[in-house]
Amino acid sequence: MAQQNERLVEEINQAEYLQEICLETPQITIGTQCGIGMYEFKSIGYRDSELILEFKLVMDTKRSDCERIAYNLGDRCVLTAAQFLYAYEYHAFA
């Protein structure tokens, strides 16, 4: 029981940390098979017992790929915590 409680506290801390990052820098650039799109943070939650972050595609005229991304992939992007941190780290070093 104590181990379960520790795991839960760790997950809550991780979720709070990730949400703070997303609130500080709510937009992230993601390369897809349809082009490069800018996404804006919308929510954080769980799916199949895994922490996920949901982003919405930013539709603007500066990014010519956004129409193609929206048509082929939709206007939402769901990332696991690990995927988000990888993209965030890559963006930070670019």
PABADO-270567 format. One line per 10 residues: number of its first residue (from 1); their letters; for each residue x, y, z of N, C-alpha, C, O. Coordinates in pm, whole numbers. Each point is the difference from the previous one (the first is absolute). Example, Ala and Ser with C-alpha at 12.3 -4.5 7.8 and 13.67 -1.06 7.14 Angstrom:
<nodes>
1> as> 1319:-569:780:-89:119:0:90:120:0:104:-2:66; -139:107:-138:82:119:6:-77:109:73:51:111:17
</nodes>
This chain:
<nodes>
1> maqqnerlve> 82:-120:0:-82:120:0:87:127:0:-31:96:-70; 138:-97:148:88:117:5:66:24:-134:18:114:-42; 19:-222:-26:64:12:-131:-98:59:-102:38:81:-84; -164:-121:93:-103:53:-89:-20:149:24:-16:77:-95; 16:-37:221:-17:142:34:118:82:-51:-19:111:-51; 141:-165:63:118:71:-49:-7:18:-152:34:107:-52; -79:-210:-17:-12:7:-146:-103:105:-41:21:76:-94; -132:-71:167:-105:98:-29:51:142:23:-25:88:-82; 96:-66:191:56:132:29:100:40:-109:2:116:-42; 79:-210:-3:97:27:-107:-70:38:-130:42:93:-68
11> einqaeylqe> -150:-163:34:-75:31:-122:-65:137:9:-2:75:-98; -51:-41:214:-63:132:18:105:109:-14:-25:102:-65; 142:-122:124:108:99:-12:43:17:-144:25:111:-46; -15:-223:-28:38:6:-140:-104:76:-81:35:82:-85; -162:-108:111:-107:70:-72:3:150:28:-18:80:-91; 41:-43:216:6:142:34:119:67:-67:-10:113:-47; 123:-181:43:120:53:-64:-23:20:-149:34:106:-54; -91:-205:-12:-26:11:-143:-102:109:-30:14:73:-98; -116:-62:181:-100:105:-22:64:138:15:-34:92:-74; 125:-77:168:69:128:18:83:34:-124:1:116:-43
21> icletpqiti> 68:-214:-14:77:23:-123:-94:45:-111:30:95:-73; -143:-162:59:-95:31:-107:-63:137:18:-32:67:-99; 12:-24:222:-57:132:23:103:110:-28:-35:109:-45; 163:-139:71:106:97:-25:28:14:-150:22:110:-49; -21:-222:-22:23:-1:-145:-110:-84:-64:20:-119:-27; -135:180:3:-118:-77:-45:6:-49:-145:-84:-81:-40; 180:128:-39:6:-42:-140:124:-85:-25:107:25:56; -125:-124:-141:110:-89:-36:-10:-32:-149:-109:-18:-54; 223:12:-11:6:-33:-142:25:-150:-13:92:-54:61; -175:-11:-142:11:-145:-18:3:-31:-149:-84:47:-77
31> gtqcgigmye> 182:-126:38:9:-47:-138:-83:-125:-16:14:-95:77; -100:94:-176:-86:-116:-28:31:-50:-141:78:62:-72; -139:-172:34:18:-51:-136:-66:93:-103:23:-16:-120; -102:111:165:-67:94:-91:63:139:3:-47:90:-69; 150:-72:148:65:130:9:22:41:144:-22:-79:93; 66:200:-75:30:53:133:-114:88:46:-46:88:-74; -1:-113:196:-112:77:53:30:55:138:77:-57:77; -139:168:-47:8:60:133:-124:-43:77:-112:14:-48; 133:-66:168:-109:-48:83:-1:77:131:104:40:52; -225:-21:2:-17:72:126:-56:-95:106:-91:-78:-28
41> fksigyrdse> 147:85:148:-41:-86:111:-147:24:36:-44:114:9; -30:-224:10:-141:10:39:-28:-66:134:-67:59:85; 118:-182:-62:-32:-68:125:100:-111:29:78:-41:-85; -85:-4:208:82:-111:46:-94:-98:68:-93:40:69; 118:-168:-88:-89:-99:60:58:-140:-11:120:-18:-21; -206:-79:34:40:-140:-8:-81:-72:-106:-119:25:-17; 186:-115:-53:-67:-90:-95:67:-136:15:122:-11:-11; -202:-90:37:53:-136:21:110:0:106:105:-61:-19; -130:129:129:92:8:115:134:65:-34:99:-22:69; -96:103:-175:124:68:-38:-26:150:-9:-101:44:-54
51> lilefklvmd> 194:33:108:-10:145:-2:16:49:-144:96:-36:-68; -192:119:22:6:53:-136:-21:151:2:-57:56:94; 105:9:-198:-18:143:-19:-68:21:-134:41:-59:-100; -143:143:98:-74:25:-123:31:140:-52:1:97:75; 25:-89:-206:31:125:-66:-94:19:-119:-48:-98:-58; 22:225:22:-85:32:-114:85:72:-105:80:87:33; -98:-126:-157:73:61:-111:-38:147:-14:-117:36:0; 219:49:-11:-21:143:-21:-14:22:-151:92:-28:-77; -207:78:37:-27:26:-142:35:146:-29:-66:91:49; 170:-72:-128:37:137:-38:59:1:-141:33:-106:-55
61> tkrsdceria> -19:222:-1:46:12:-138:152:-11:-12:51:-23:-109; 21:38:219:147:-10:-4:46:-145:-20:109:-23:-52; -189:-71:92:38:-140:-10:-85:-67:-108:-117:-31:21; 178:10:-134:-74:-52:-115:-42:-146:18:-90:-46:-70; 154:-27:161:-32:-141:18:-123:-24:88:-50:-113:4; 1:213:65:-106:-23:99:-129:-51:-64:-69:-83:60; 35:129:-178:-121:-49:-67:13:-149:-34:-93:-78:21; 208:41:-72:24:-140:-36:3:-89:124:-53:-112:-2; 114:160:109:4:-77:126:-141:-19:53:-38:-111:37; -41:219:-34:-137:-8:51:-84:-96:-83:-78:-77:56
71> ynlgdrcvlt> 92:80:-186:-79:-86:-88:37:-148:18:-88:-85:10; 217:56:-6:46:-139:3:9:-60:141:-26:-119:18; 62:201:80:22:-53:134:-96:53:106:-10:-56:109; -61:163:-142:-88:63:98:68:118:66:119:26:-23; -194:45:104:56:121:62:43:-21:145:32:97:69; -29:-221:-24:43:-31:136:122:-91:-3:17:-81:-91; 67:95:191:118:-84:15:7:-42:146:-5:84:90; 18:-213:-66:11:-53:135:139:-61:15:41:-85:-80; 31:131:183:134:-50:25:9:-61:139:-65:47:94; 144:-151:-81:29:-52:134:99:97:64:57:87:-67
81> aaqflyayey> -37:-101:196:95:87:70:139:-13:-61:69:100:-19; -26:-223:-11:133:-22:-58:12:65:-138:103:60:-30; -207:-72:-53:2:62:-132:9:152:11:76:64:-73; -154:-7:165:2:144:18:138:47:45:53:98:-53; 5:-166:150:131:41:51:107:-11:-108:91:83:-6; -101:-184:-78:95:-13:-112:-15:118:-96:100:60:-39; -223:-27:2:-25:112:-92:42:132:64:56:86:-67; -84:-70:194:35:122:73:152:15:7:52:110:-22; 19:-219:52:145:4:8:60:29:-137:95:78:-11; -148:-141:-93:50:22:-136:-17:147:-39:90:61:-58
91> hafa> -206:-4:91:-29:139:-31:94:93:78:44:103:-51; -14:-140:175:86:84:84:142:8:-53:67:101:17; -20:-210:-82:136:-2:-52:9:46:-145:110:20:-50; -221:-3:-16:2:38:-143:33:146:-17:7:50:-112
</nodes>
